[in-house]
Amino acid sequence: MSESNGKQNGTARQGNRPRLRVHYEENVRPKLAAELDLPNPHQAPKLEKIVLNAGLGDGKDNPKLLQSVRDELAVISGQRPVITRARKSISNFSLREGMPIGVMVTLRGARMYEFLDRFVSVATPRIRDFRGFSSRAFDGRGNYTAGIREQMVFPEVDYDAIVRIHGMNITFVTSTDRDDAAFMLLREMGMPFRGQPAVVA
């Protein structure tokens, strides 16, 4: 299958499918099935969704900051985020039930693969003093969370429009409950792990 000449949102596509989806189906899935000794390649681990979550911290009473973070996650993900709210009041933190505490967006399908492509190819090389993500951030159920300290690593963010520098958590949810299998999946999809040879997807 030939790669289209154009790119959508800075991400290469092959035909109507994102490049990393094609890479997974044609290369990663059969390789994982063989390495994990699975009888059917379709039993191989796969990426189900990516969740971006940015907390507001002490800016929860700042409507301008809330809108700024929301706009930034929208341009980073290509999808409209939702506002996360406090489920109960906590007086020690001046937190009231229903108060905005963060912004979240969940990516699936084509947008998920396109975001992953931009994340590993464009954003991570822009992280200062980056030596790879820790392989210890799996949750014991096959999911991985990477912490980003500054939203400016994403070139889509307009630096002049930033209200406050903030970080975010990016959670990769997989179909497996095994951390080792999820690690193999993410590594083959191009995630740069510390101390591991780079895999070019």
C-alpha positions in Angstrom: 0.0 0.0 0.0 1.5 3.4 -1.0 1.6 6.3 1.4 -0.5 9.3 0.4 1.4 12.4 -0.6 -0.4 14.6 1.9 -0.5 14.6 5.7 -3.5 15.3 7.9 -2.8 17.3 11.1 0.9 16.7 10.7 0.5 12.9 10.7 1.2 10.6 7.8 -1.7 8.5 6.5 -1.7 5.5 4.2 -4.9 5.7 2.2 -7.6 6.5 4.7 -5.8 4.9 7.6 -3.3 6.5 10.0 0.3 5.4 9.5 0.6 3.8 13.0 -2.6 1.8 12.6 -1.2 0.3 9.4 2.1 -0.3 11.2 0.3 -2.1 14.0 -1.8 -4.3 11.8 1.0 -5.2 9.4 4.1 -5.4 11.6 3.4 -5.1 15.4 0.4 -7.4 15.7 2.0 -10.5 14.0 5.3 -9.8 15.9 3.6 -9.7 19.3 1.6 -12.8 18.5 4.8 -14.7 17.7 6.7 -13.4 20.7 3.8 -14.1 23.1 3.1 -17.5 21.5 -0.5 -16.6 20.7 -2.4 -18.9 18.3 -4.2 -16.1 16.6 -2.6 -12.7 15.8 -5.9 -11.0 16.6 -5.3 -12.0 20.3 -2.2 -9.8 20.4 -2.4 -6.7 22.7 -3.6 -3.5 21.1 -4.1 0.1 22.1 -7.7 0.8 23.0 -7.6 4.5 24.0 -5.4 7.3 25.0 -6.6 9.7 27.8 -5.1 13.2 28.2 -5.8 14.7 31.6 -4.6 18.2 32.8 -5.3 19.3 36.4 -5.9 23.0 37.2 -4.2 22.9 40.6 -4.7 26.2 42.5 -6.1 27.7 39.4 -9.5 26.0 39.8 -11.1 29.4 40.5 -9.7 31.0 37.4 -12.1 30.8 34.4 -9.5 32.2 32.0 -7.1 29.4 32.9 -9.8 26.8 32.6 -10.6 28.0 29.1 -7.0 28.2 28.1 -6.2 24.6 29.2 -9.4 23.4 27.5 -8.4 25.2 24.2 -4.9 23.7 24.4 -6.0 20.1 24.9 -8.4 20.6 22.0 -5.7 21.7 19.6 -3.3 19.0 20.9 -5.8 16.2 20.6 -8.0 17.4 17.7 -11.0 16.7 19.8 -13.2 18.7 22.2 -12.2 18.0 25.8 -14.5 17.7 28.8 -14.2 19.5 32.1 -13.7 17.2 35.1 -15.4 18.3 38.4 -15.0 17.6 42.0 -17.2 14.7 43.2 -17.4 16.0 46.8 -16.4 19.0 48.8 -13.2 19.0 50.8 -12.9 22.0 53.0 -9.2 21.7 53.7 -8.5 22.3 50.0 -11.3 24.9 49.5 -12.9 22.4 47.1 -16.6 22.4 46.5 -18.6 19.6 44.9 -19.0 20.3 41.2 -16.0 22.7 41.0 -13.9 22.4 37.9 -10.6 20.7 38.7 -9.3 19.7 35.3 -9.7 19.0 31.7 -9.8 15.6 30.0 -10.0 14.1 26.5 -10.3 10.5 25.5 -9.0 9.4 22.0 -10.0 6.3 20.2 -9.7 5.0 16.6 -7.9 7.2 14.0 -7.5 10.2 16.3 -5.8 7.9 18.8 -3.2 6.7 16.3 -2.7 10.1 14.9 -2.0 11.6 18.3 0.4 8.8 19.2 2.3 9.4 15.9 2.7 13.1 16.7 3.5 12.4 20.4 6.4 10.0 19.7 7.7 11.7 16.5 7.3 15.4 17.3 6.5 16.1 21.0 8.9 13.8 22.9 12.0 15.1 21.0 11.1 18.6 22.2 11.2 17.6 25.9 14.2 19.1 27.6 16.8 16.7 28.8 14.7 13.8 27.7 16.3 10.3 28.1 13.2 8.2 27.6 10.1 7.4 29.7 10.4 5.1 32.7 9.3 1.5 32.2 8.0 1.4 35.8 4.9 3.6 35.2 2.6 0.7 34.4 -0.3 0.2 36.7 -0.3 -3.6 37.1 -3.2 -3.9 34.6 -1.5 -3.3 31.3 -1.9 0.5 31.2 0.8 3.1 31.2 0.8 6.8 32.2 3.4 9.3 31.0 3.7 12.6 32.7 4.5 15.8 30.7 5.6 18.9 32.6 5.0 21.5 29.9 2.4 21.8 27.2 4.8 23.6 24.9 6.3 20.3 23.8 3.3 20.1 21.5 4.0 22.5 18.6 0.2 23.0 18.1 0.1 25.1 21.2 0.3 28.9 20.6 3.0 30.1 23.0 1.7 33.7 23.0 -1.8 32.5 24.1 -0.5 30.5 27.1 -2.0 31.6 30.4 0.1 29.3 32.6 2.7 26.6 32.0 1.2 23.3 33.1 1.7 19.6 32.7 -0.6 16.7 31.9 -0.8 13.0 32.3 -1.2 10.8 29.2 -2.6 7.4 29.8 -2.3 4.6 27.3 -5.0 2.0 27.9 -4.4 -1.4 26.3 -6.4 -4.6 25.8 -4.0 -6.7 27.9 -3.8 -6.9 31.7 -0.1 -7.8 31.5 2.4 -5.0 32.0 5.1 -6.9 30.1 2.9 -7.4 27.1 1.8 -3.8 27.2 5.4 -2.7 27.4 6.2 -4.7 24.3 3.2 -3.2 22.5 4.1 0.4 23.3 7.8 -0.1 22.5 7.0 -1.5 19.1 4.6 1.5 18.5 7.6 3.8 19.0 7.3 4.8 22.6 10.8 5.8 23.7 11.6 4.0 27.0 14.7 4.8 29.0 17.5 2.3 28.5 15.8 0.6 25.5 16.9 0.8 21.9 14.7 3.1 19.8 12.1 1.4 17.6 11.3 3.3 14.5 7.7 2.8 13.7 
